């Protein structure tokens, strides 16, 4: 599985925040959703909501321009 939200790593001093850990939690939800015995729809929905919250919180922490520049690096 490819890394989700890789642009996060490009933000200044991101490692001093909880954003990488939150991204790891989202990735864990997505991995769980891929397991045959999982409740995939629920887990994917939770991952989506958490991803939206994470991006919104990042936009409150860094400028919109900084976020957009980082995202552009990953298409």
C-alpha positions in Angstrom: 0.0 0.0 0.0 1.4 3.4 -0.9 1.9 6.0 1.8 -1.1 8.2 2.4 -0.8 12.0 2.5 3.0 11.9 1.7 2.9 15.7 1.3 2.6 16.0 5.0 6.3 15.1 5.3 7.2 18.3 3.4 5.7 20.7 5.9 8.1 22.6 8.1 8.6 21.1 11.6 5.8 18.5 11.0 7.6 16.0 13.2 7.1 18.4 16.2 3.3 17.8 15.8 1.0 14.8 16.1 0.2 14.9 12.4 2.5 12.0 11.4 1.0 9.8 14.2 -2.5 10.7 13.0 -1.6 9.8 9.5 -0.3 6.5 10.7 -3.6 5.8 12.4 -5.4 6.5 9.2 -3.1 4.2 7.3 -3.8 1.5 10.0 -7.5 1.9 9.5 -7.0 1.4 5.7 -4.9 -1.7 6.3 -7.6 -3.1 8.6 -10.2 -2.4 5.9 -8.3 -4.5 3.4 -8.5 -7.6 5.7 -11.1 -10.1 4.6 -12.8 -10.3 8.0 -13.0 -6.6 8.5 -16.0 -4.2 8.4 -14.4 -2.5 5.4 -17.1 0.1 4.7 -17.0 1.4 8.3 -13.2 1.4 8.5 -12.9 3.2 5.2 -15.5 5.8 6.2 -13.6 6.4 9.5 -10.3 6.7 7.6 -11.9 9.2 5.2 -13.3 11.4 8.0 -10.0 11.3 9.9 -8.2 12.2 6.7 -10.4 15.2 6.2 -9.9 16.3 9.8 -6.2 15.9 9.4 -6.0 18.0 6.3 -8.2 20.7 7.8 -6.1 20.8 10.9 -3.0 21.1 8.8 -4.5 24.0 6.9 -5.1 25.7 10.3 -1.4 25.0 11.3 0.3 26.0 8.1 -0.8 28.4 5.3 -3.0 27.2 2.5 -0.1 28.1 0.1 2.3 25.8 2.0 -0.2 22.9 2.0 -0.9 23.3 -1.7 2.8 23.5 -2.6 3.4 20.3 -0.7 0.5 18.6 -2.3 1.6 19.6 -5.8 4.8 17.7 -5.3 2.8 14.5 -5.2 0.3 15.3 -8.0 
